[in-house]
Amino acid sequence: MKGAVLYGPRDVRYVDREDPKIVEPTDVIIRMSATCVCGSDLWPFRGIDISNQPTAMGHEYCGIVEEVGREVKKIKRGQFVVGSFFASDNSCPICQSGYQSRCVQAKPLGAEGAQAPYLRVPLADGTLVPTPELPPNELVPGLLATSDVLGTGWFGADAAAVAPGKTVVIVGDGAVGLCAVIAAKHMGAERIVMMSRHTARQQLAREFGATDIVTERGDEGVACIKDLTSGLGAHSTIEAVGTQEAMMQAIRSTRPGGHVGYVGVSHGVALPGLELFFAEVHLLGGPAPVRRFLPELIDLVCQQKINPGKVFDLELPLEQVAEGYRAMDERRAIKTLLVP
């Protein structure tokens, strides 16, 4: 088969790759219904965190089970399934506490390269969640979103203790930040503030449930949040970028006793200890335990109560994956859907 391979900065190619095979008896092989480019894929694409050798790309996926390892008990051939970007057994003490992304057996799906027609999924019984029936094509983008960006935005909102009556601020208007708006709305937030400078993203944030838009950044952005909250700051802030500026903007936008959920992949973030000490905010984040939320999110999408698939504003055939990366890198697209 062919799939996406990163050869160097801004050099993604659709080239021959080895067909995936059952390696461990707990594996399955799925035929992809759709995959996509993630904002976190742009870090290596831009030359940050890049491997010194060609690397298969992609970690978001949904599709039909084609082959099943002999020790797989729950997942059946022919099912439509969605899984997280970390494989997990979903049974170890860490998984049982709700942090499947840090499972004692955790395996990153990015190593398998999901931007391809087929994918090997390890620890299938713990990692994959089947839909009740084969979904119609129009639901596939929303189901694909649950595998990462919706689950990550959901974790950001959960970590930020979003609840009815609270004011929520979202730093980062990419797909994860936009999905965090969906999560905050579903969790009953009274006020949802999206920090964004991009008209199309602002419009989608409004559609998902944002009540306010703040275009300022840094200290000016923090001042706007304080003005909106009687000088106190937000109850809950979701950081969905991963930079020093975004993290500090999130912390400084949060009131004492408030919560910051950080889900942007951190690059160059260093927290000033004394400022953090006197901020008195709760910090929780990291790689989202998407598997914890998948059953609920899949159900919400299948019942058409939410439509996270709207974050995909560019659809391309898989062989045009390089253009999908370029469009997101140049901010011509929020998120690229790839169809095998």
Kinemage of the C-alpha trace (Angstrom):
@kinemage 1
@onewidth
@group {chain A} dominant
@subgroup {mainchain}
@vectorlist {calphas} color= white
{ca met a 1} P 0.000 0.000 0.000
{ca lys a 2} L 0.951 3.673 -0.106
{ca gly a 3} L 0.901 6.103 2.813
{ca ala a 4} L 2.201 9.413 4.098
{ca val a 5} L 5.885 9.559 5.045
{ca leu a 6} L 7.761 12.596 6.360
{ca tyr a 7} L 11.272 12.808 4.908
{ca gly a 8} L 12.272 16.190 6.332
{ca pro a 9} L 10.914 19.650 7.104
{ca arg a 10} L 7.893 20.343 4.845
{ca asp a 11} L 8.617 17.188 2.850
{ca val a 12} L 5.631 14.819 3.132
{ca arg a 13} L 5.303 12.215 0.392
{ca tyr a 14} L 2.682 9.632 -0.474
{ca val a 15} L 4.888 6.603 -1.121
{ca asp a 16} L 4.960 2.812 -0.963
{ca arg a 17} L 4.856 1.433 2.564
{ca glu a 18} L 4.689 -2.094 3.874
{ca asp a 19} L 1.176 -3.437 4.317
{ca pro a 20} L 0.297 -3.714 8.019
{ca lys a 21} L 0.137 -7.240 9.417
{ca ile a 22} L -0.963 -8.841 12.677
{ca val a 23} L 2.151 -8.797 14.866
{ca glu a 24} L 0.751 -9.484 18.334
{ca pro a 25} L -2.293 -11.706 18.952
{ca thr a 26} L -4.080 -8.670 20.467
{ca asp a 27} L -3.804 -6.676 17.192
{ca val a 28} L -6.403 -5.931 14.557
{ca ile a 29} L -6.093 -4.467 11.065
{ca ile a 30} L -8.624 -1.853 10.034
{ca arg a 31} L -9.481 -0.524 6.592
{ca met a 32} L -9.611 3.230 6.958
{ca ser a 33} L -12.862 5.034 6.227
{ca ala a 34} L -11.167 8.381 6.830
{ca thr a 35} L -8.054 9.846 8.390
{ca cys a 36} L -6.721 13.394 8.688
{ca val a 37} L -3.877 15.766 9.460
{ca cys a 38} L -3.519 16.829 13.101
{ca gly a 39} L -2.271 20.180 14.313
{ca ser a 40} L 0.381 18.290 16.275
{ca asp a 41} L 1.616 16.814 12.968
{ca leu a 42} L 2.689 20.334 12.031
{ca trp a 43} L 5.444 20.361 14.666
{ca pro a 44} L 7.562 17.733 12.853
{ca phe a 45} L 6.366 19.051 9.479
{ca arg a 46} L 7.925 22.411 10.387
{ca gly a 47} L 11.155 20.781 11.497
{ca ile a 48} L 10.477 20.615 15.251
{ca asp a 49} L 10.634 17.198 16.954
{ca ile a 50} L 11.532 15.654 13.625
{ca ser a 51} L 13.086 12.205 13.298
{ca asn a 52} L 16.409 11.773 11.505
{ca gln a 53} L 14.864 9.123 9.274
{ca pro a 54} L 11.714 8.836 7.127
{ca thr a 55} L 8.693 8.581 9.408
{ca ala a 56} L 5.196 7.267 8.725
{ca met a 57} L 2.639 9.898 9.705
{ca gly a 58} L -0.838 10.051 11.180
{ca his a 59} L -2.587 8.994 14.392
{ca glu a 60} L -6.318 9.725 13.876
{ca tyr a 61} L -8.459 6.982 12.435
{ca cys a 62} L -11.775 5.218 12.059
{ca gly a 63} L -12.789 2.366 9.829
{ca ile a 64} L -13.833 -1.247 9.320
{ca val a 65} L -12.127 -4.170 11.061
{ca glu a 66} L -10.581 -6.441 8.409
{ca glu a 67} L -8.400 -8.872 10.400
{ca val a 68} L -8.473 -9.908 14.049
{ca gly a 69} L -5.695 -11.388 16.174
{ca arg a 70} L -6.387 -14.701 17.873
{ca glu a 71} L -6.549 -13.197 21.393
{ca val a 72} L -8.955 -10.377 20.498
{ca lys a 73} L -12.253 -11.122 22.219
{ca lys a 74} L -14.462 -8.004 21.985
{ca ile a 75} L -13.720 -6.477 18.591
{ca lys a 76} L -15.185 -8.335 15.620
{ca arg a 77} L -14.432 -8.373 11.944
{ca gly a 78} L -16.758 -6.064 9.994
{ca gln a 79} L -17.366 -3.623 12.841
{ca phe a 80} L -16.879 0.119 12.358
{ca val a 81} L -14.491 1.242 15.086
{ca val a 82} L -12.857 4.371 16.464
{ca gly a 83} L -9.771 4.426 18.646
{ca ser a 84} L -7.457 6.797 20.461
{ca phe a 85} L -4.011 7.929 19.338
{ca phe a 86} L -2.613 5.827 22.208
{ca ala a 87} L -3.320 2.119 22.326
{ca ser a 88} L -4.133 0.969 25.853
{ca asp a 89} L -5.280 -2.197 27.585
{ca asn a 90} L -8.043 -0.227 29.378
{ca ser a 91} L -7.643 -2.522 32.378
{ca cys a 92} L -4.444 -1.551 34.242
{ca pro a 93} L -4.735 0.624 37.389
{ca ile a 94} L -3.826 3.768 35.429
{ca cys a 95} L -6.481 3.068 32.795
{ca gln a 96} L -9.041 2.305 35.466
{ca ser a 97} L -8.366 5.725 37.011
{ca gly a 98} L -9.202 7.303 33.645
{ca tyr a 99} L -5.754 8.007 32.183
{ca gln a 100} L -5.541 5.492 29.348
{ca ser a 101} L -3.003 7.646 27.508
{ca arg a 102} L -0.544 6.736 30.287
{ca cys a 103} L -1.462 3.030 30.353
{ca val a 104} L 1.348 0.772 31.555
{ca gln a 105} L 1.238 -0.797 28.076
{ca ala a 106} L 0.580 2.434 26.141
{ca lys a 107} L 1.659 2.362 22.508
{ca pro a 108} L 1.517 5.485 20.305
{ca leu a 109} L -0.563 4.903 17.177
{ca gly a 110} L 1.544 7.469 15.362
{ca ala a 111} L 4.251 4.838 15.135
{ca glu a 112} L 1.894 2.821 12.903
{ca gly a 113} L 1.176 5.711 10.529
{ca ala a 114} L -2.589 6.231 10.183
{ca gln a 115} L -2.411 8.394 7.051
{ca ala a 116} L -2.751 5.288 4.913
{ca pro a 117} L -5.499 2.954 3.633
{ca tyr a 118} L -4.905 0.340 6.360
{ca leu a 119} L -3.737 0.483 9.969
{ca arg a 120} L -2.564 -2.010 12.585
{ca val a 121} L -4.088 -1.247 15.992
{ca pro a 122} L -2.405 -2.894 19.007
{ca leu a 123} L -4.302 -3.826 22.177
{ca ala a 124} L -7.487 -3.731 20.151
{ca asp a 125} L -9.929 -4.793 22.866
{ca gly a 126} L -8.822 -1.944 25.123
{ca thr a 127} L -8.245 0.668 22.445
{ca leu a 128} L -11.164 0.438 20.021
{ca val a 129} L -14.825 1.311 20.480
{ca pro a 130} L -17.325 0.025 17.873
{ca thr a 131} L -20.341 1.982 16.746
{ca pro a 132} L -23.756 0.328 17.271
{ca glu a 133} L -24.049 -0.170 13.495
{ca leu a 134} L -22.269 0.875 10.334
{ca pro a 135} L -22.624 4.661 10.244
{ca pro a 136} L -23.805 6.625 7.204
{ca asn a 137} L -21.097 8.499 5.332
{ca glu a 138} L -22.205 11.864 6.671
{ca leu a 139} L -21.347 10.822 10.241
{ca val a 140} L -17.824 9.610 9.442
{ca pro a 141} L -16.120 13.046 9.826
{ca gly a 142} L -17.689 13.516 13.252
{ca leu a 143} L -16.683 10.026 14.347
{ca leu a 144} L -13.148 10.614 13.105
{ca ala a 145} L -13.012 13.802 15.190
{ca thr a 146} L -13.731 11.783 18.339
{ca ser a 147} L -10.442 9.891 17.905
{ca asp a 148} L -8.370 12.941 18.815
{ca val a 149} L -9.477 16.563 18.519
{ca leu a 150} L -12.901 16.165 20.117
{ca gly a 151} L -11.566 13.816 22.801
{ca thr a 152} L -8.677 16.195 23.451
{ca gly a 153} L -10.933 19.247 23.638
{ca trp a 154} L -13.222 17.263 25.950
{ca phe a 155} L -10.317 16.410 28.228
{ca gly a 156} L -9.263 20.063 28.250
{ca ala a 157} L -12.732 21.048 29.426
{ca asp a 158} L -12.862 18.226 31.961
{ca ala a 159} L -9.413 19.127 33.327
{ca ala a 160} L -10.505 22.763 33.566
{ca ala a 161} L -13.503 21.685 35.673
{ca val a 162} L -16.060 23.198 33.300
{ca ala a 163} L -19.513 23.137 34.872
{ca pro a 164} L -22.869 24.909 34.713
{ca gly a 165} L -22.708 28.594 35.533
{ca lys a 166} L -18.971 28.932 34.868
{ca thr a 167} L -17.091 31.248 32.536
{ca val a 168} L -14.716 29.339 30.253
{ca val a 169} L -11.866 30.831 28.209
{ca ile a 170} L -10.302 28.914 25.314
{ca val a 171} L -6.792 29.832 24.172
{ca gly a 172} L -6.230 28.406 20.682
{ca asp a 173} L -8.675 28.435 17.771
{ca gly a 174} L -7.504 25.266 16.013
{ca ala a 175} L -9.586 22.118 15.800
{ca val a 176} L -8.930 21.185 19.446
{ca gly a 177} L -9.874 24.640 20.717
{ca leu a 178} L -13.019 24.628 18.609
{ca cys a 179} L -13.950 21.178 19.893
{ca ala a 180} L -13.377 22.482 23.417
{ca val a 181} L -16.204 24.931 22.705
{ca ile a 182} L -18.480 21.959 21.948
{ca ala a 183} L -17.394 20.329 25.207
{ca ala a 184} L -17.896 23.463 27.288
{ca lys a 185} L -21.345 23.994 25.795
{ca his a 186} L -22.326 20.383 26.490
{ca met a 187} L -21.041 20.671 30.077
{ca gly a 188} L -23.303 23.662 30.701
{ca ala a 189} L -20.885 26.591 30.796
{ca glu a 190} L -22.696 29.913 31.083
{ca arg a 191} L -20.116 31.942 29.163
{ca ile a 192} L -17.637 30.600 26.598
{ca val a 193} L -14.928 32.972 25.412
{ca met a 194} L -12.915 32.026 22.327
{ca met a 195} L -9.625 33.867 21.824
{ca ser a 196} L -9.254 34.078 18.038
{ca arg a 197} L -8.161 36.469 15.300
{ca his a 198} L -9.543 34.475 12.369
{ca thr a 199} L -13.024 35.248 11.044
{ca ala a 200} L -13.897 31.739 9.808
{ca arg a 201} L -12.792 30.167 13.095
{ca gln a 202} L -14.690 32.781 15.078
{ca gln a 203} L -17.839 31.978 13.109
{ca leu a 204} L -17.480 28.252 13.746
{ca ala a 205} L -16.793 28.895 17.437
{ca arg a 206} L -20.032 30.890 17.602
{ca glu a 207} L -21.888 28.070 15.864
{ca phe a 208} L -20.508 25.578 18.398
{ca gly a 209} L -21.605 27.742 21.335
{ca ala a 210} L -19.075 30.496 22.030
{ca thr a 211} L -20.699 33.562 23.579
{ca asp a 212} L -17.767 35.966 23.247
{ca ile a 213} L -14.760 36.460 20.970
{ca val a 214} L -11.539 38.116 22.118
{ca thr a 215} L -9.058 39.010 19.385
{ca glu a 216} L -6.285 40.371 21.612
{ca arg a 217} L -3.348 38.256 22.735
{ca gly a 218} L -0.806 38.307 25.558
{ca asp a 219} L -1.259 40.935 28.250
{ca glu a 220} L -3.920 42.726 26.189
{ca gly a 221} L -5.869 39.490 25.875
{ca val a 222} L -5.628 38.866 29.619
{ca ala a 223} L -6.864 42.394 30.286
{ca cys a 224} L -9.904 41.754 28.068
{ca ile a 225} L -10.723 38.584 29.989
{ca lys a 226} L -10.450 40.455 33.285
{ca asp a 227} L -12.787 43.153 31.901
{ca leu a 228} L -15.321 40.477 30.954
{ca thr a 229} L -15.189 38.882 34.413
{ca ser a 230} L -15.404 41.883 36.760
{ca gly a 231} L -11.632 41.811 37.226
{ca leu a 232} L -11.573 38.234 38.549
{ca gly a 233} L -10.621 36.075 35.580
{ca ala a 234} L -12.270 32.932 34.224
{ca his a 235} L -13.341 29.971 36.331
{ca ser a 236} L -11.959 27.592 33.690
{ca thr a 237} L -9.358 28.092 30.955
{ca ile a 238} L -8.390 25.614 28.236
{ca glu a 239} L -4.931 25.975 26.670
{ca ala a 240} L -4.889 24.340 23.221
{ca val a 241} L -1.699 25.631 21.605
{ca gly a 242} L 1.401 24.450 23.473
{ca thr a 243} L 3.555 27.604 23.449
{ca gln a 244} L 4.924 29.702 26.284
{ca glu a 245} L 2.721 32.643 25.333
{ca ala a 246} L -0.428 30.544 25.232
{ca met a 247} L 0.281 28.851 28.568
{ca met a 248} L 0.960 32.115 30.374
{ca gln a 249} L -2.072 33.738 28.767
{ca ala a 250} L -4.172 30.828 30.044
{ca ile a 251} L -2.810 30.964 33.589
{ca arg a 252} L -3.105 34.761 33.801
{ca ser a 253} L -6.685 34.663 32.470
{ca thr a 254} L -7.777 32.349 35.297
{ca arg a 255} L -9.006 33.545 38.670
{ca pro a 256} L -7.452 32.318 41.936
{ca gly a 257} L -8.942 28.920 42.690
{ca gly a 258} L -9.777 28.413 39.021
{ca his a 259} L -8.680 25.567 36.753
{ca val a 260} L -6.450 25.420 33.677
{ca gly a 261} L -6.693 22.400 31.387
{ca tyr a 262} L -3.688 22.324 29.072
{ca val a 263} L -3.819 20.054 26.048
{ca gly a 264} L -1.566 21.806 23.534
{ca val a 265} L 1.607 19.766 22.967
{ca ser a 266} L 4.109 21.805 24.997
{ca his a 267} L 7.140 23.223 23.202
{ca gly a 268} L 9.491 25.534 25.047
{ca val a 269} L 7.099 26.048 27.954
{ca ala a 270} L 8.755 27.015 31.258
{ca leu a 271} L 6.538 28.068 34.163
{ca pro a 272} L 7.795 30.872 36.425
{ca gly a 273} L 7.585 29.349 39.884
{ca leu a 274} L 6.872 32.472 41.926
{ca glu a 275} L 4.104 33.674 39.607
{ca leu a 276} L 2.566 30.197 39.595
{ca phe a 277} L 2.803 30.099 43.391
{ca phe a 278} L 0.770 33.274 43.800
{ca ala a 279} L -1.636 32.540 40.947
{ca glu a 280} L -3.207 29.732 43.010
{ca val a 281} L -4.746 27.984 40.024
{ca his a 282} L -5.192 24.273 39.404
{ca leu a 283} L -3.190 22.874 36.489
{ca leu a 284} L -4.035 19.562 34.799
{ca gly a 285} L -3.265 18.425 31.290
{ca gly a 286} L -1.151 16.331 28.986
{ca pro a 287} L -1.955 13.792 26.266
{ca ala a 288} L -5.707 13.348 26.418
{ca pro a 289} L -7.041 9.999 27.665
{ca val a 290} L -9.407 9.930 24.694
{ca arg a 291} L -10.421 6.326 25.379
{ca arg a 292} L -12.127 7.468 28.594
{ca phe a 293} L -14.522 9.670 26.641
{ca leu a 294} L -14.983 7.679 23.426
{ca pro a 295} L -18.199 5.803 24.303
{ca glu a 296} L -20.001 9.025 25.245
{ca leu a 297} L -18.630 11.011 22.313
{ca ile a 298} L -19.461 8.326 19.758
{ca asp a 299} L -22.989 8.170 21.132
{ca leu a 300} L -23.400 11.961 20.909
{ca val a 301} L -22.212 11.965 17.296
{ca cys a 302} L -24.353 8.977 16.295
{ca gln a 303} L -27.406 10.652 17.845
{ca gln a 304} L -26.439 13.849 15.990
{ca lys a 305} L -26.461 15.868 19.193
{ca ile a 306} L -23.077 17.353 18.273
{ca asn a 307} L -21.301 17.755 14.941
{ca pro a 308} L -17.539 18.050 15.485
{ca gly a 309} L -16.968 17.027 11.866
{ca lys a 310} L -17.454 20.688 10.937
{ca val a 311} L -13.838 21.345 11.956
{ca phe a 312} L -12.853 19.617 8.708
{ca asp a 313} L -12.994 22.496 6.241
{ca leu a 314} L -10.828 20.814 3.593
{ca glu a 315} L -11.355 17.323 2.180
{ca leu a 316} L -8.757 15.703 -0.056
{ca pro a 317} L -8.026 12.238 -1.423
{ca leu a 318} L -5.327 10.573 0.631
{ca glu a 319} L -2.786 10.777 -2.192
{ca gln a 320} L -2.921 14.586 -1.848
{ca val a 321} L -1.865 14.459 1.801
{ca ala a 322} L 1.063 16.847 1.200
{ca glu a 323} L -1.368 19.581 0.149
{ca gly a 324} L -3.360 18.898 3.311
{ca tyr a 325} L -0.262 19.630 5.385
{ca arg a 326} L 0.540 22.779 3.412
{ca ala a 327} L -3.000 24.121 3.756
{ca met a 328} L -2.952 23.737 7.523
{ca asp a 329} L 0.596 25.047 7.849
{ca glu a 330} L -0.410 28.171 5.916
{ca arg a 331} L -3.676 28.454 7.894
{ca arg a 332} L -5.735 28.035 4.738
{ca ala a 333} L -7.525 25.178 6.490
{ca ile a 334} L -8.497 24.422 10.078
{ca lys a 335} L -8.212 20.673 9.590
{ca thr a 336} L -7.785 18.429 6.554
{ca leu a 337} L -9.905 15.304 6.106
{ca leu a 338} L -8.216 12.581 4.026
{ca val a 339} L -10.265 9.941 2.219
{ca pro a 340} L -8.513 6.733 1.083
